[in-house]
Amino acid sequence: MNREEARLMTTRLTYGMVGGGPESMVGPLHRNAIALDGSACLTAGVFSGTYEKTIMTGLSLGLPEDRCYHDYHEMAASEAARTDGIDFVVVVTPNNTHYPICRAFLEAGIHVVCDKPLALTSGECLELKRLSDEKHLLFMVTYTYMGNVTVKHAREIIAAGEIGEIHTVMAEYPQSWLARPEDIGGKQGVWRQNPDIGGRTNALGDIGTHIEYLTGYMTGLKIRFLLAKMERAVPGHVLDDSDFVMVRYENGATGMYWASQAAIGHTNGLRIRIYGSLGSVMWYQENSEVLTVAKSDGSRVDIRRGTAAIAPKAAKYSRLPAGHPEGWLEALANLYKSYASCLHAVKAGTFTPDRIEYPTVDDGISGLRFIEACLASNESHNTWVNF
């Protein structure tokens, strides 16, 4: 870090939010995650489709009324014109609005953070990439789980060859919040099951894309072919609630993914198991402080976050001493920590892409390509398709 970067790091970034109003689950979590490091301050927003609710939310968060906007078009134009306008925007709205909102802020020259899935089609994602590249803007997609220190450590030891050549990946993400016909899941459950708002998938787009991203991040493997069977296990569901995907990676390894929101007995059971010629690694989101590493000699070790066993590149994201649990919120904060560092480097004129340690627009594109390939396989009677 040079002197100019150090000076800029003492100046807090500012951000705006689209979505995250009174009934939002995700919006407050993003605000809390950003606040963990104090690296950015909320200064503007459109928190609801109703202006009165936007004003109510904005005032409760300490914003002046003139920074609470009627819609995202007004916000993008107004913030871009201000000398003290926002450095970046956080988009936490239903899926069908991601593309137009992100596009408006990119066109206004404002850096973007967006929830996944990034858009409804890979074509929309490619257009967002074109704009962000053309305008030299940073674009983060919030695949939260890559922010876990233990996940980062798994990536480091796999890349170092500690488990040898990977031959099998098993990944599952079971939930139960939509397991019965009467389980509507509140406001977000309603829109996620509406194809006009959520898109052509429900469980696959919501949680299956986490599997696709996280397995690729941890292993470095790229999918070459896949075969998908997308189910509606619960009567009355219009979109998928349970998905099974077999994948073949470029190195010849095989993967099996299962994503379900109809699995009674599970809450948020994301689990990744990666098997190689010399050993294996196993990670469970609900016990995210621990990474289990097994070796061919029969040894099995639990590596805990906060200890000296964690690789330095991963350990730098630890916030608390070992035994003081970190979880989902800290993982999301770690994404923002990297993003804020990169924004400061942009301001200082020292940014290079190798600084990025967060999911990018390219990862958002991959997620939509995964969704589209699964849909193509399912619609062709569960045949193998190219990825």
VOVEX-957374 format. One record per residue: x, y, z of N, C-alpha, C in turn. Coordinates in pm, whole numbers, plus 50000, padded with zeros to 5 digits. Layout:
<recs>
XYZXYZXYZ
...
</recs>
This chain:
<recs>
500844988150000500005000050000500895012550000
500665021649901501455033849898500825044649986
501495056149990501035066850080499645071950042
499385073149910498075078149867496975068349905
497225055349887496235045349930495995046250079
497065047550157496935048450302496095060550341
496315071750271495535083750301494055081650269
493795075550152492425073350112491715063250202
492475053750256491875043750343491305049950470
491785061550505491255068350623489965075750592
489625076650463488385083050420487345072350391
486225072850458485205062550439484565063950302
484355052550239483585052150116482115054750149
481355058650048479915060250066479185051149969
478025046350012477265037549924475775040449934
475055036249832473615036949832473055022949820
471775021449850471145008349844469835009349768
469594999549681468294998249615467674985349666
466524986349732465924975349804466294976349952
465944965950026466324965850168465414973850257
464134975050219463184982750297462604975350416
461434979650464460884974750592460714959650601
460354952950492460094938550498461254930250443
462384936650418463514929650358464264921350462
464714909450421465594901450505467054904850474
467384905650344468774906750302469344920750319
468554931050293469054944750299469724948250432
469064946150545469694949150673470974941050697
471014928750647472214920550663473394926550587
473144931450466474204938050391474694950550464
473764958350515474164970550588474984966950711
474584956450782475344952350900476714947050863
476804939550754478094934150712479064945350675
478574955150603479434966550566479884973950691
478994974950788479304982450911480354975450998
480574962350979481534955251063482934961351053
483304965850935484624972050917484554987350916
483344992650908483205007150903483845013250780
483985005150672484685009950553483825018450462
482505018050481481605025850396480395030350477
479865041650438478725047650508477555048850412
476375044450455475165045650374474725060250366
474595065450244474245079650228473075081950134
472555071450069471445073449975470715060349956
469475061149907468765048849881467395050149820
466965039349758465575036849719465255023349783
464595023549895464455011449975463175003649948
462295009349870461005003049846460415008449716
459455000949662458715005849547457745016949584
457535018849712456665029449763457525040449824
457375052649775458235063649821458095066049970
456885064650023456665066850166457495056950249
457585044550203458385034650276459875037450260
460265042650145461665046450126462035057550224
461185067650234461425078750327461495073450471
460545064950505460505059550642461785051950673
462225043450580463445035650602464665044650605
464745053850509465885062950502466055071250627
464975077050674465045085350794465445077050916
464945064550922465305056051036466775052351034
467395053050915468815050050901469685062550905
469055073850931469805086250947470095093650818
469395090450709469625097450583468785110050574
469305120450507468485132350482467435129150376
466325135950379465235132850288465625134450142
466525143850113466885146149973467795135249916
468225125749998469015114449947468155101649945
466855103149969465905092149957465105094449829
465265085849732464765088549598463495080749565
462775085949463461545079549420461805066349349
462875065649267463185053449193464675053149163
465125041849111466565040149089467105048748976
466255052048877466695060948770467075074748827
466185080048911466435092948974467685092249062
467825081449136468965080049226470275079449149
470335071249043471565070048966471975083348906
471025090448846471335103248781471745113648884
471005114548994471275124749095472605122249166
472875109749202474115106849272475345108749182
475185105449054476295107348961476625122048941
475625130748959475815145148938476355152349061
476325146149176476775152449300478285151349316
478875161649373480315160749403480585151049518
479565149049602479695139449713478835127149688
478635123549562477805112049529478395098949577
477575088649578477985075649631479135069649550
479975061849619481045054549551480535041749487
479565035249551479015022949493477575021149539
476855012549466475475009449500475364994649532
474484991249626474194977349661472764974349618
472594964149533471284960749477470774948049545
469714949349623469144938049698467634937649672
467274935349547465884935349501465564921849439
464284919249404463954906649335464714905049203
464854892649161465724889049049465464896648920
464184898748885463874904748756464284919348747
464624925648860465014939848858466534941648860
467294931048881468744932448893469354938948769
469014933748653469644938748530469364953548505
468094958048504467874972348475468474981748580
468454977548706469024986148810470534987048796
471184975548784472654975548768473064983348644
472334981548537472664988548412472585003648432
471545008348500471365022748520472545028748596
473015021748700474125027248779475455026048704
475645015348630476865014348549476915025348444
475795027848380475745038448279476015052148340
475685053548470475935066148540477355066948594
478145056248574479535056348619479735052648764
478815044948821478875041448963479165026448978
480105023049065480455009049092479245001749153
479194988449131477984980749164478304968149244
477424965549343477354952749413475934947549393
475794934749356474454929349332474334915349388
473164912349443472864898749487472784889449367
472894876449392472734866649285471304861049290
470834855149176471494854849046471564868948987
472624871348910472914884848863471814890448775
471174882248695470114886648604469244874648573
468364876048473467504865048434468054857048317
469004862948242469624855948129471114858748127
471864849648065473304851848051473584863647959
472684866147864472844877747776472814890847853
471904891847949471864903848033473144905148114
473634893948166474894894148243476054898948156
476114894248033477184898347942477134913247913
475934918747906475814933147883476304940948005
476044935848125476544942548246478074941748251
478624930548208480084929348203480664939248102
480024940247985480514949647883480554963847938
479494967748005479424981348061480464983448170
480594973748261481554975548371482984975948318
483284967648217484624967848158484874980848084
483904985048007484034997147926484265009448012
483595009948127483675021648214484665019648329
485355008148331486355005248434485755006148574
484604999548591483894999548718483984985748784
484104985448915484174972948990482774967449013
482624954448989481304948149000481444935549086
480774935349200480804923749289479444916949292
479434903649288478224895649303478344888149435
477334888749519477494884449657477214869449678
478144861149630478184847049668478874846549805
478094847749909478594850750042479584840350096
479334827550069480074817250141481564816950109
481984822749996483424823049968484164831950066
483444839950144484074848450243484474841150370
484044828650386484434820850504485924817750500
486594820050611488034817650619488364803050588
487554793650636487824779550614487664775750466
486744782250397486604779950253487844784850180
488334796550220489544801950158490754792950185
490804787250306491894778150337491804765550251
490594760350232490414748650147490934751450006
490634762949954491124766749820492654766549815
493274771649921494734772349925495364758449928
494844749550013495494736350024495194727649902
494034729449841493734721949717494644726549605
494814739749593495704745249489497144740749509
497524738749635498894734449667499104719449643
498044712349607498164698149575498084688849694
497614693849809497634685449930496704673449922
495634674249842494754662549831494914655849695
495924659749620496214653349492495254657449381
495094648649284494214651249170492774648549210
491904658449194490494656949232489794647749133
489014638049187488244629149100486734629749126
486324634449246484904634749279484574646949365
483454653349334482934664349416481484661249449
481154661349577479774659449622479344672149695
478254678149651477804690749711476294690649725
475824695249838474374695849861474014708549936
472794713149911472304725049981470824722950009
470484715550116469084713350151468544723550251
467324728050223466554736550314465144730750322
464354735750418462994730250434461914741150435
462274753550404461324764450426460144764650329
460234756550221459104755550127458674741050111
458744733350221458554718850214457094714550205
456154723050244454754719250243453954728950156
452834724650101452044733650015451664746650083
451474746150215451084758450286452274767250323
453484762650298454674770650328454944780350214
454554792950232454754802650123456034810650140
456624810150261457904816750280457844831850288
456674837350322456574851750334456694858750199
456964871650203457014879750082458054874649983
459244871350033460294866849941459994853149884
459304844649961458914831749909457924832949795
457024842649805456024844849700456684849049570
457574858949574458174863549448459164853449391
459834845749479460794835849428460084824849350
458824822449378458084811949308457224817449194
457424830149162456704836549052457664837948934
457444830648824458394831248711458604845148653
457604853748664457744867348610458714875748692
458914871848818459784879548907461084872148936
460974859448973462144851849011462894845848895
462234844648778462854838448663462374824148646
463054816448562462604803148524462944792348627
463674795848732463984786248836463734792448973
463564783649071463474788149210464664782949289
464634770249329465724764949412467064765349341
467084762249212468344761949139468994775749135
468184786049105468734799449098469084805149234
468304801449335468494807049468469654800649541
469684787349549470734780549625471634771649539
471124766649426471954758449339473134766149282
472954779049257474054787049205475154788849309
474804788549436475834788749540476734776449528
476134764849502476924752749486477854754049366
477314758449253478124759849131479304769049154
479064780449217480154789849240481164784449341
480674779449454481574775949564482444763849530
481884753849463482714742449425483804746649327
483474755549235484484760549142485544768749210
485124776949306486074785249381487044776649462
486514766649530487354758449617488304749449537
487814743649427488594733649355489394739349238
488924750449182489544755549059489084748248935
488174738548949487704730648836486634738148757
486594735648627485584741348538484674730248487
483374732748486482414723048435482484722648283
482474710548227482444708948081481074704348032
480484694548103479154689548069478334688248197
476994688348181476134685548296474834679048251
474214672248346472904666048327472054669848448
470874675348424470054680348534468644674148533
468144671748653466744667948673466164677548775
465234685748731464654696248815463234692248854
462994691148984461734685749034460874696349101
459564693849098458604701049182458024690749278
458724688849389458344678349483457084681749562
456804694649578455674699149660454504702749570
453334696849592452154700049511451854714949510
451564720049392451224734249379452364743249341
453594738349352454734746649314454824747649162
455024759749113455144762248970456584760148925
457534763749011458954762648979459624751649062
460834748149025461564737349092461784740149240
461674729649320462004730649462463054720449502
463454711549409464474701549437465174697949307
466504699649304467254698249180468434688749198
468664680349096469764670849097470594673348971
471884675748988472734679048874474014670748880
474264663048775475554656148759476424664648668
477694666048704478604674048622479864666148589
480424669148474481734663948436482654676048418
483754676048493484684687248488485694685348374
486384696148343487344695948233488484686148256
488824683548383489924674148410489454659648415
488154657348386487604643848388486924639948517
487044648148621486394645248749484874646248736
484174639748829482714639548830482194646748954
481064653548939480434660049053478954656849059
478414656749179476974654949200476474666049290
475494673849244474944685049320473464682149351
473054685749472471634685049510471274697949581
470234704449531469734716649595468234714849618
467784716749741466364714649772465874724549876
464664729549856463984737649956462784730150012
462774716949990461684708450037462204696850119
463344698850185464014688150260463774690150410
462704684250461462364685750601463484680350689
463844687950791464934684150880466184692150856
466194700250749467364708550719466974723350723
467904731550766467664745950768468474752950658
469804752250669470654758450566471904749750549
471644737250500472644726750509473624725750395
474194736850352475204736550246476414728350292
476764718050213477874709250248478654705950121
479974707250128480854704450016481854693650057
481984683149976482984672649999483774670749869
485084671749879485954671249761486974660049783
487004650449690487834638649704488934638349599
490174636349646491304635849556492094623049570
493164621849494493984609649494494804608049621
495014619049696495834618549818495034621649945
493824626249928493034629850045491744636550006
491064642250104489784648850079489604660350177
488724669750139488334680550229486814680750238
486314684050358484884684250383484534696950460
483524704150409483134716750472481624717350483
481144721850599479714722550627479384736550675
478504743350605478194757250634477694759450775
476914750350829476364752150962477404749551072
478584745251032479724744051123480934749951052
480774762251006481734768250912483074771850974
483204770751105484484773351170485504762151147
485024750751094485874738851084485954734050940
487174730750896487394723750770488024710350803
487414699450758487944686150784488804681650666
490014677350697490934672550594491314658050628
491074649050533491434634950551492544631350452
493454622850495494574618850410494544603750385
495284599350285495274585250245495894576050350
496624581850446497214573550552496234570450665
494984575150649493954572650749493764583750849
494624593950844494484605150938493324614150895
492744620450994491614629550971491744640851072
491844653251022492114664851107491054675551085
490574681151195489684692751189490524705351204
490544713451100491304726051103490334737251137
490654744751241489734754851291490204768951257
489224777051219489514791151191490104797751314
491014806851293491614813951404492864807551460
493254796051403494444789151451495604790751353
496784786651397497984787951314497954778451195
497044769051193496954759551082496384765750955
495734777050969495104783650854496144790950770
496064789250638496994795650546496914810850558
498034817850550498054832450568497084840050478
496934835750353496044842850260494594842050305
494234831350377492904829850433492814836050571
493874834450652493874839050791493694854150803
494114861650702494014876250712492564880950719
491614871950687490194875550695489564871650828
490294865350917489744862251050489554875051130
488504875451210488184887451287488254885151437
488014872851479487964869751622488934858551654
489374857551779490224846251819489484833051805
490244822351791489644809051783488724806651902
487624799751876486664796851982485594807451996
485734818751926484714829251922484104828551783
482964821851766482484818051633482214829951540
482684828251418482324837051308481394829351215
480584836551139479624829651053479294837250928
478014836450888477534841850762477804856750749
477514864450854477664878950846479134882750826
480014876150897481434878950881481924875050741
481374864150687481744860050551481354870650450
480134876050463479704886850373480564899250393
480884902250518481744913850547483114912250480
483604900050471484904897750408484874900750259
483734898150194483594902050054483684917250042
482944924150129482974938850125484344944350163
485054937350249486404941750288487314942150166
487284931650086488104931249964487624941649864
486304942649849485724952249752486114966549788
486014970049917486374983549961487864986249937
488704976449964490134978049941490424980849794
489704973749706489894975849563489394989649520
488284994149577487775007549545488755018349588
489355016849704490375026549747491555026549650
491935014749603493045013849508492685020549375
491425019149334490965026149212491105041149230
490675046049343490775060349371492225065149373
493115056549420494535060249429495275058049298
494595051749201495235048949073496195037349078
496055028549177496985017249194496315003649176
495055003449134494314990949125494864981949015
494994969149048495264958648949494334946948979
493884939548876492894928948897493324918148996
494624916149015495074905649106494714908749252
494264920849280493854924449416492474918849451
491704915149350490314911049372490244897749447
489554897849559489264885649635487784885449671
486954887449571485504887049584484924881749453
483674876749453483064871949328482764883749235
483084881949108482964892649011481784890348916
481624899648823480574898348722480764885648640
482014881348620482254868848547481664856948621
481704857248754481094846548832479564847148821
479014859148810477584860548787477174854848653
478004857048551477744851348419477744836048426
478734830448494478834815948507477594810248575
477074817248675475874812748743474664811848651
474504821848563473384821548468473594811048361
474834808948319475104798348221474784784748283
475064783248411474744770948483473234768748485
472474779148520471014778248522470484774448384
470974781248282470464778848146470814764848097
472014759948131472394746448091471534736048162
471244738148291470374728948364468974728748306
468444740348272467124741048211467104733748077
468164735647996468234728947867468294713847884
469064709047982469154694748007467824689148055
467194695948147465924691248202464844690748095
464824701048010463784701947907464024692147793
465254686647783465534676747678465554662747737
464714660647840464554647647905465854643047973
466484652448041467634649448128468814643448049
469214650447946470364646347866471584654747904
472764649647869473994657247892474054669047794
474434680547846474594692447762475944698947790
476434706547692477664714147712477444725647806
478464728847882478394740447972479284751547917
</recs>
